[in-house]
């Protein structure tokens, strides 16, 4: 952010994205545990190091959620998603043409969804699994209306 820029609204990625990595880690544990147990009977204790795999799966997902930033300032929308594979987006409020929100039944129930920001010239960026997507859209529209009044 720039020195004279004020953050007006912040949100994050929803915890629901952790469900698939957690299930993958559990499945991996179910596969690894018997193999490690049998191997340890044969004095091959190094196989227990395979337990690093499910820990790495969950750690990667949690880091991705925790390092994601979605901020609306008085001038721009700044979005940085991911840790290993980073996706960044930055657009001035004056360049935003429309903001669309998509929510399925679970999204409405758990308050998460996809926000698509369309800029002038037809460029569109979509960001999935955002917490409170309707409030995010409303915050963008509020900043736009305040900018128009100036």
N, CA, C and O of each residue as an XYZ file, in Angstrom:
600
protein
N       0.827     -1.181      0.000
C       0.000      0.000      0.000
C       0.877      1.252      0.000
O       2.002      1.257      0.500
N       0.326      2.289     -0.568
C       1.050      3.547     -0.601
C       0.899      4.269      0.738
O       0.008      3.961      1.529
N       1.791      5.239      0.975
C       1.839      5.912      2.280
C       0.541      6.629      2.638
O       0.122      6.577      3.794
N      -0.104      7.292      1.692
C      -1.313      8.059      1.997
C      -2.599      7.301      1.662
O      -3.659      7.908      1.510
N      -2.505      5.999      1.549
C      -3.661      5.163      1.209
C      -4.212      4.521      2.483
O      -3.456      4.020      3.315
N      -5.542      4.543      2.622
C      -6.186      3.992      3.815
C      -6.916      2.697      3.495
O      -7.708      2.664      2.553
N      -6.673      1.621      4.254
C      -7.467      0.399      4.071
C      -8.867      0.608      4.650
O      -9.014      1.076      5.779
N      -9.887      0.262      3.874
C     -11.267      0.457      4.322
C     -11.989     -0.854      4.632
O     -12.897     -0.891      5.462
N     -11.576     -1.928      3.957
C     -12.223     -3.222      4.171
C     -11.201     -4.328      3.914
O     -10.471     -4.298      2.924
N     -11.162     -5.303      4.823
C     -10.267     -6.449      4.662
C     -11.070     -7.723      4.815
O     -12.025     -7.778      5.590
N     -10.683     -8.739      4.079
C     -11.283    -10.048      4.235
C     -10.211    -11.097      3.977
O      -9.063    -10.764      3.682
N     -10.592    -12.362      4.090
C      -9.637    -13.457      3.932
C     -10.245    -14.563      3.085
O     -11.378    -14.466      2.615
N      -9.469    -15.603      2.909
C      -9.966    -16.815      2.269
C     -10.684    -17.634      3.346
O     -10.241    -17.682      4.494
N     -11.769    -18.263      2.976
C     -12.596    -19.006      3.930
C     -11.916    -20.312      4.355
O     -11.177    -20.917      3.579
N     -12.171    -20.732      5.578
C     -11.579    -21.959      6.117
C     -12.038    -23.208      5.370
O     -11.403    -24.257      5.483
N     -13.112    -23.116      4.620
C     -13.653    -24.281      3.907
C     -12.634    -24.877      2.937
O     -12.706    -26.062      2.610
N     -11.689    -24.062      2.477
C     -10.672    -24.567      1.543
C      -9.727    -25.553      2.220
O      -8.962    -26.234      1.537
N      -9.765    -25.641      3.535
C      -8.900    -26.572      4.255
C      -9.475    -27.985      4.326
O      -8.768    -28.917      4.708
N     -10.728    -28.155      3.970
C     -11.366    -29.467      4.087
C     -10.706    -30.504      3.181
O     -10.406    -31.607      3.636
N     -10.474    -30.178      1.921
C      -9.859    -31.140      0.993
C      -8.439    -31.508      1.430
O      -8.112    -32.695      1.444
N      -7.579    -30.544      1.788
C      -6.250    -30.934      2.281
C      -6.301    -31.786      3.549
O      -5.493    -32.702      3.706
N      -7.231    -31.500      4.447
C      -7.348    -32.306      5.660
C      -7.765    -33.729      5.312
O      -7.220    -34.687      5.861
N      -8.730    -33.874      4.401
C      -9.140    -35.221      3.971
C      -7.998    -35.955      3.268
O      -7.817    -37.157      3.462
N      -7.230    -35.230      2.453
C      -6.071    -35.834      1.779
C      -5.032    -36.274      2.804
O      -4.430    -37.338      2.654
N      -4.815    -35.475      3.838
C      -3.853    -35.832      4.884
C      -4.322    -37.068      5.660
O      -3.520    -37.943      5.986
N      -5.610    -37.133      5.951
C      -6.153    -38.304      6.655
C      -5.997    -39.552      5.800
O      -5.595    -40.604      6.296
N      -6.313    -39.436      4.518
C      -6.164    -40.575      3.597
C      -4.702    -41.014      3.526
O      -4.408    -42.210      3.526
N      -3.793    -40.052      3.466
C      -2.364    -40.359      3.429
C      -1.936    -41.061      4.710
O      -1.157    -42.013      4.666
N      -2.439    -40.598      5.850
C      -2.129    -41.252      7.126
C      -2.626    -42.692      7.161
O      -1.951    -43.586      7.672
N      -3.818    -42.899      6.610
C      -4.382    -44.256      6.574
C      -3.489    -45.182      5.748
O      -3.349    -46.361      6.073
N      -2.892    -44.658      4.693
C      -1.982    -45.458      3.872
C      -0.604    -45.636      4.520
O      -0.027    -46.722      4.473
N      -0.089    -44.577      5.117
C       1.278    -44.591      5.646
C       1.392    -45.358      6.961
O       2.366    -46.084      7.160
N       0.430    -45.217      7.855
C       0.537    -45.803      9.199
C       0.778    -47.311      9.182
O       1.695    -47.767      9.864
N       0.007    -48.110      8.443
C       0.289    -49.552      8.442
C       1.654    -49.891      7.834
O       2.339    -50.798      8.305
N       2.041    -49.165      6.797
C       3.343    -49.410      6.168
C       4.459    -49.107      7.163
O       5.410    -49.878      7.290
N       4.342    -47.991      7.860
C       5.362    -47.608      8.842
C       5.401    -48.583     10.008
O       6.474    -48.901     10.520
N       4.245    -49.053     10.425
C       4.180    -49.998     11.536
C       4.862    -51.312     11.176
O       5.661    -51.834     11.954
N       4.552    -51.838     10.015
C       5.167    -53.092      9.558
C       6.672    -52.911      9.363
O       7.459    -53.788      9.719
N       7.065    -51.773      8.797
C       8.487    -51.510      8.572
C       9.254    -51.367      9.882
O      10.414    -51.769      9.970
N       8.619    -50.803     10.890
C       9.311    -50.642     12.179
C       9.551    -51.991     12.842
O      10.507    -52.135     13.604
N       8.710    -52.982     12.572
C       8.935    -54.331     13.100
C      10.170    -54.954     12.459
O      10.805    -55.837     13.035
N      10.500    -54.483     11.263
C      11.664    -55.011     10.538
C      12.875    -54.094     10.702
O      13.793    -54.112      9.882
N      12.867    -53.289     11.773
C      13.963    -52.361     12.081
C      14.220    -51.352     10.971
O      15.367    -50.995     10.702
N      13.184    -50.909     10.347
C      13.288    -49.856      9.332
C      12.494    -48.637      9.814
O      11.496    -48.255      9.203
N      12.940    -48.044     10.895
C      12.223    -46.932     11.517
C      12.201    -45.678     10.663
O      11.369    -44.802     10.899
N      13.066    -45.559      9.696
C      13.113    -44.375      8.840
C      11.794    -44.160      8.116
O      11.501    -43.039      7.699
N      10.993    -45.202      7.958
C       9.723    -45.096      7.236
C       8.772    -44.133      7.952
O       7.881    -43.560      7.324
N       8.961    -43.954      9.271
C       8.124    -43.020     10.008
C       8.295    -41.591      9.500
O       7.446    -40.737      9.753
N       9.381    -41.330      8.790
C       9.581    -40.000      8.199
C       8.524    -39.682      7.140
O       8.324    -38.521      6.783
N       7.854    -40.716      6.645
C       6.779    -40.494      5.674
C       5.620    -39.705      6.285
O       4.788    -39.157      5.562
N       5.568    -39.650      7.605
C       4.511    -38.874      8.268
C       4.652    -37.374      7.997
O       3.741    -36.594      8.279
N       5.784    -36.988      7.456
C       5.979    -35.589      7.067
C       5.024    -35.220      5.928
O       4.646    -34.055      5.802
N       4.636    -36.167      5.118
C       3.775    -35.897      3.955
C       2.430    -35.296      4.372
O       2.084    -34.226      3.871
N       1.653    -35.927      5.264
C       0.373    -35.301      5.639
C       0.559    -33.962      6.358
O      -0.260    -33.056      6.202
N       1.617    -33.836      7.134
C       1.888    -32.557      7.801
C       2.164    -31.483      6.761
O       1.694    -30.354      6.897
N       2.918    -31.821      5.727
C       3.229    -30.866      4.660
C       1.971    -30.464      3.893
O       1.826    -29.305      3.504
N       1.071    -31.404      3.674
C      -0.176    -31.108      2.956
C      -0.987    -30.063      3.730
O      -1.445    -29.076      3.154
N      -1.158    -30.280      5.010
C      -1.958    -29.358      5.828
C      -1.237    -28.022      6.006
O      -1.864    -26.965      5.933
N       0.063    -28.064      6.236
C       0.833    -26.831      6.422
C       0.768    -25.946      5.189
O       0.618    -24.730      5.301
N       0.881    -26.547      4.024
C       0.807    -25.788      2.773
C      -0.541    -25.097      2.625
O      -0.604    -23.930      2.240
N      -1.611    -25.809      2.927
C      -2.955    -25.226      2.811
C      -3.166    -24.104      3.821
O      -3.717    -23.059      3.475
N      -2.737    -24.305      5.059
C      -2.912    -23.281      6.094
C      -2.090    -22.043      5.753
O      -2.572    -20.922      5.922
N      -0.860    -22.222      5.277
C      -0.032    -21.091      4.877
C      -0.675    -20.304      3.745
O      -0.634    -19.074      3.730
N      -1.265    -21.018      2.805
C      -1.929    -20.361      1.684
C      -3.079    -19.483      2.166
O      -3.257    -18.367      1.678
N      -3.849    -19.976      3.111
C      -4.974    -19.201      3.652
C      -4.469    -18.020      4.489
O      -4.959    -16.900      4.347
N      -3.502    -18.272      5.347
C      -3.015    -17.232      6.264
C      -2.251    -16.114      5.559
O      -2.233    -14.986      6.052
N      -1.622    -16.396      4.423
C      -0.842    -15.369      3.737
C      -1.637    -14.636      2.663
O      -1.102    -13.753      1.994
N      -2.888    -14.986      2.494
C      -3.724    -14.308      1.503
C      -4.240    -12.990      2.063
O      -4.636    -12.900      3.225
N      -4.226    -11.972      1.211
C      -4.682    -10.638      1.612
C      -5.691    -10.127      0.591
O      -5.435    -10.164     -0.612
N      -6.818     -9.658      1.061
C      -7.842     -9.066      0.211
C      -8.243     -7.751      0.856
O      -8.926     -7.740      1.880
N      -7.822     -6.647      0.262
C      -7.991     -5.332      0.876
C      -8.611     -4.364     -0.124
O      -8.251     -4.337     -1.301
N      -9.553     -3.574      0.377
C     -10.101     -2.466     -0.399
C      -9.619     -1.198      0.284
O      -9.850     -0.999      1.477
N      -8.950     -0.344     -0.473
C      -8.489      0.925      0.079
C      -9.357      2.041     -0.494
O     -10.311      1.783     -1.229
N      -9.023      3.261     -0.156
C      -9.774      4.389     -0.692
C      -9.459      4.631     -2.173
O     -10.090      5.478     -2.804
N      -8.492      3.897     -2.731
C      -8.124      4.069     -4.139
C      -8.157      2.799     -4.968
O      -8.462      2.840     -6.160
N      -7.839      1.654     -4.335
C      -7.639      0.424     -5.102
C      -8.236     -0.787     -4.412
O      -8.602     -0.760     -3.238
N      -8.315     -1.856     -5.202
C      -8.596     -3.185     -4.674
C      -7.296     -3.964     -4.829
O      -6.761     -4.081     -5.931
N      -6.795     -4.493     -3.721
C      -5.556     -5.263     -3.721
C      -5.859     -6.682     -3.254
O      -6.410     -6.886     -2.172
N      -5.498     -7.649     -4.073
C      -5.745     -9.037     -3.701
C      -4.470     -9.836     -3.954
O      -3.918     -9.824     -5.055
N      -4.019    -10.524     -2.919
C      -2.870    -11.424     -3.020
C      -3.309    -12.746     -2.426
O      -3.632    -12.825     -1.241
N      -3.321    -13.790     -3.250
C      -3.815    -15.091     -2.822
C      -2.731    -16.131     -3.050
O      -2.075    -16.140     -4.092
N      -2.548    -17.010     -2.068
C      -1.622    -18.114     -2.202
C      -0.282    -17.844     -1.563
O       0.064    -16.705     -1.250
N       0.465    -18.915     -1.378
C       1.793    -18.809     -0.791
C       2.823    -19.368     -1.764
O       3.752    -18.665     -2.163
N       2.662    -20.615     -2.142
C       3.590    -21.232     -3.085
C       3.326    -20.701     -4.486
O       4.241    -20.241     -5.170
N       2.081    -20.766     -4.901
C       1.678    -20.221     -6.206
C       0.898    -18.947     -5.937
O      -0.282    -19.006     -5.589
N       1.524    -17.819     -6.089
C       0.964    -16.520     -5.712
C       0.208    -15.902     -6.879
O       0.729    -15.825     -7.992
N      -1.014    -15.463     -6.627
C      -1.816    -14.740     -7.606
C      -2.080    -13.356     -7.032
O      -2.640    -13.222     -5.944
N      -1.674    -12.334     -7.766
C      -1.903    -10.972     -7.282
C      -2.796    -10.218     -8.255
O      -2.809    -10.488     -9.457
N      -3.537     -9.274     -7.709
C      -4.464     -8.468     -8.502
C      -4.528     -7.096     -7.866
O      -4.600     -6.962     -6.645
N      -4.500     -6.090     -8.702
C      -4.572     -4.719     -8.226
C      -5.321     -3.917     -9.275
O      -4.974     -3.944    -10.456
N      -6.352     -3.203     -8.838
C      -7.111     -2.388     -9.776
C      -7.598     -1.131     -9.056
O      -8.081     -1.187     -7.925
N      -7.458     -0.004     -9.738
C      -7.962      1.248     -9.186
C      -9.481      1.208     -9.175
O     -10.101      0.683    -10.100
N     -10.075      1.757     -8.135
C     -11.524      1.783     -7.964
C     -12.195      2.405     -9.183
O     -13.255      1.946     -9.609
N     -11.592      3.437     -9.741
C     -12.186      4.140    -10.880
C     -12.208      3.270    -12.142
O     -12.940      3.579    -13.082
N     -11.430      2.201    -12.178
C     -11.360      1.321    -13.349
C     -12.285      0.107    -13.251
O     -12.375     -0.684    -14.191
N     -12.967     -0.040    -12.122
C     -13.856     -1.196    -11.932
C     -15.216     -0.892    -12.546
O     -15.866      0.101    -12.218
N     -15.625     -1.784    -13.454
C     -16.916     -1.637    -14.117
C     -18.023     -2.350    -13.345
O     -19.111     -1.808    -13.147
N     -17.724     -3.577    -12.913
C     -18.733     -4.332    -12.171
C     -18.063     -5.354    -11.258
O     -16.917     -5.755    -11.462
N     -18.826     -5.758    -10.240
C     -18.375     -6.775     -9.300
C     -19.497     -7.803     -9.190
O     -20.618     -7.469     -8.805
N     -19.193     -9.048     -9.529
C     -20.192    -10.116     -9.465
C     -19.833    -11.077     -8.339
O     -18.658    -11.344     -8.087
N     -20.852    -11.589     -7.669
C     -20.659    -12.548     -6.590
C     -21.417    -13.820     -6.937
O     -22.584    -13.776     -7.327
N     -20.732    -14.964     -6.790
C     -21.364    -16.270     -6.991
C     -21.266    -17.056     -5.695
O     -20.190    -17.198     -5.116
N     -22.406    -17.563     -5.251
C     -22.448    -18.380     -4.043
C     -23.355    -19.569     -4.284
O     -24.483    -19.415     -4.754
N     -22.868    -20.742     -3.963
C     -23.711    -21.927     -3.992
C     -24.468    -22.032     -2.685
O     -24.422    -21.125     -1.855
N     -25.169    -23.151     -2.504
C     -25.948    -23.340     -1.289
C     -25.027    -23.368     -0.055
O     -25.328    -22.721      0.948
N     -23.907    -24.114     -0.121
C     -22.971    -24.148      1.003
C     -22.332    -22.780      1.226
O     -22.095    -22.378      2.365
N     -22.055    -22.071      0.138
C     -21.472    -20.742      0.233
C     -22.382    -19.773      0.956
O     -21.921    -18.961      1.759
N     -23.663    -19.852      0.679
C     -24.612    -18.977      1.374
C     -24.720    -19.356      2.852
O     -24.829    -18.495      3.724
N     -24.687    -20.654      3.109
C     -24.804    -21.138      4.492
C     -23.574    -20.768      5.323
O     -23.704    -20.318      6.461
N     -22.373    -20.959      4.747
C     -21.128    -20.692      5.474
C     -20.528    -19.313      5.163
O     -19.444    -18.987      5.646
N     -21.223    -18.511      4.364
C     -20.829    -17.145      4.035
C     -19.474    -17.055      3.325
O     -18.565    -16.364      3.783
N     -19.357    -17.767      2.196
C     -18.196    -17.630      1.339
C     -18.665    -17.714     -0.102
O     -19.772    -18.174     -0.383
N     -17.807    -17.263     -1.013
C     -18.183    -17.318     -2.423
C     -17.071    -16.795     -3.311
O     -15.963    -16.500     -2.863
N     -17.408    -16.691     -4.581
C     -16.471    -16.218     -5.593
C     -16.824    -14.794     -5.969
O     -17.987    -14.471     -6.210
N     -15.811    -13.949     -6.016
C     -15.988    -12.558     -6.427
C     -15.278    -12.382     -7.759
O     -14.101    -12.714     -7.898
N     -16.008    -11.857     -8.734
C     -15.414    -11.560    -10.041
C     -15.432    -10.051    -10.243
O     -16.486     -9.416    -10.216
N     -14.254     -9.496    -10.445
C     -14.122     -8.053    -10.645
C     -13.817     -7.815    -12.117
O     -12.818     -8.299    -12.649
N     -14.703     -7.055    -12.764
C     -14.535     -6.743    -14.191
C     -14.136     -5.282    -14.313
O     -14.808     -4.381    -13.811
N     -13.017     -5.081    -15.000
C     -12.514     -3.733    -15.194
C     -12.911     -3.174    -16.542
O     -13.477     -3.875    -17.381
N     -12.607     -1.907    -16.740
C     -12.884     -1.285    -18.028
C     -12.031     -1.979    -19.078
O     -10.869     -2.304    -18.835
N     -12.608     -2.197    -20.225
C     -11.897     -2.908    -21.279
C     -12.210     -4.388    -21.277
O     -11.696     -5.126    -22.118
N     -13.039     -4.840    -20.353
C     -13.484     -6.230    -20.365
C     -12.620     -7.211    -19.597
O     -12.957     -8.393    -19.530
N     -11.516     -6.761    -19.013
C     -10.688     -7.693    -18.250
C     -11.413     -8.073    -16.968
O     -11.988     -7.221    -16.291
N     -11.378     -9.371    -16.638
C     -12.064     -9.853    -15.437
C     -11.147    -10.773    -14.659
O     -10.414    -11.574    -15.239
N     -11.193    -10.655    -13.357
C     -10.434    -11.523    -12.461
C     -11.420    -12.138    -11.475
O     -12.298    -11.457    -10.946
N     -11.261    -13.427    -11.240
C     -12.157    -14.151    -10.358
C     -11.368    -14.689     -9.166
O     -10.269    -15.220     -9.328
N     -11.941    -14.545     -7.959
C     -11.297    -15.007     -6.737
C     -12.291    -15.851     -5.956
O     -13.348    -15.369     -5.548
N     -11.940    -17.117     -5.752
C     -12.853    -18.079     -5.135
C     -12.658    -18.158     -3.628
O     -11.596    -17.832     -3.099
N     -13.700    -18.594     -2.964
C     -13.698    -18.909     -1.534
C     -13.338    -17.730     -0.640
O     -12.573    -17.874      0.314
N     -13.884    -16.587     -0.947
C     -13.661    -15.386     -0.153
C     -14.712    -15.314      0.956
O     -15.893    -15.571      0.720
N     -14.276    -14.967      2.156
C     -15.194    -14.776      3.287
C     -16.052    -13.536      3.019
O     -15.544    -12.503      2.582
N     -17.325    -13.645      3.279
C     -18.286    -12.535      3.166
C     -18.162    -11.800      1.827
O     -17.837    -10.613      1.808
N     -18.414    -12.487      0.715
C     -18.240    -11.859     -0.594
C     -19.219    -10.716     -0.866
O     -18.880     -9.776     -1.585
N     -20.411    -10.782     -0.309
C     -21.376     -9.704     -0.533
C     -20.925     -8.408      0.139
O     -21.097     -7.320     -0.413
N     -20.347     -8.534      1.335
C     -19.822     -7.351      2.012
C     -18.613     -6.787      1.270
O     -18.407     -5.574      1.240
N     -17.815     -7.672      0.671
C     -16.659     -7.236     -0.113
C     -17.140     -6.418     -1.317
O     -16.607     -5.347     -1.605
N     -18.155     -6.940     -2.012
C     -18.731     -6.221     -3.152
C     -19.326     -4.882     -2.715
O     -19.116     -3.858     -3.365
N     -20.071     -4.902     -1.610
C     -20.685     -3.671     -1.116
C     -19.634     -2.622     -0.746
O     -19.837     -1.429     -0.973
N     -18.513     -3.067     -0.178
C     -17.442     -2.133      0.186
C     -16.838     -1.492     -1.066
O     -16.527     -0.300     -1.063
N     -16.672     -2.268     -2.124
C     -16.156     -1.712     -3.386
C     -17.136     -0.679     -3.924
O     -16.727      0.407     -4.334
N     -18.425     -1.004     -3.928
C     -19.432     -0.091     -4.453
C     -19.542      1.177     -3.607
O     -19.794      2.257     -4.139
N     -19.354      1.049     -2.298
C     -19.378      2.213     -1.423
C     -18.219      3.163     -1.738
O     -18.405      4.378     -1.814
N     -17.020      2.597     -1.922
C     -15.861      3.422     -2.254
C     -16.044      4.080     -3.626
O     -15.656      5.231     -3.821
N     -16.639      3.342     -4.580
C     -16.909      3.904     -5.898
C     -17.864      5.092     -5.790
O     -17.627      6.135     -6.399
N     -18.935      4.938     -5.022
C     -19.901      6.027     -4.909
C     -19.306      7.229     -4.195
O     -19.637      8.366     -4.532
N     -18.442      7.007     -3.222
C     -17.773      8.116     -2.546
C     -16.806      8.827     -3.489
O     -16.669     10.049     -3.437
N     -16.142      8.067     -4.343
C     -15.202      8.665     -5.312
C     -15.942      9.489     -6.351
O     -15.422     10.505     -6.812
N     -17.151      9.072     -6.733
C     -17.947      9.803     -7.714
C     -18.412     11.146     -7.156
O     -18.542     12.118     -7.901
N     -18.664     11.201     -5.838
C     -19.134     12.435     -5.217
C     -18.049     13.508     -5.127
O     -18.348     14.699     -5.035
N     -16.807     13.083     -5.154
C     -15.704     14.062     -5.034
C     -15.544     14.896     -6.254
O     -14.666     15.757     -6.302
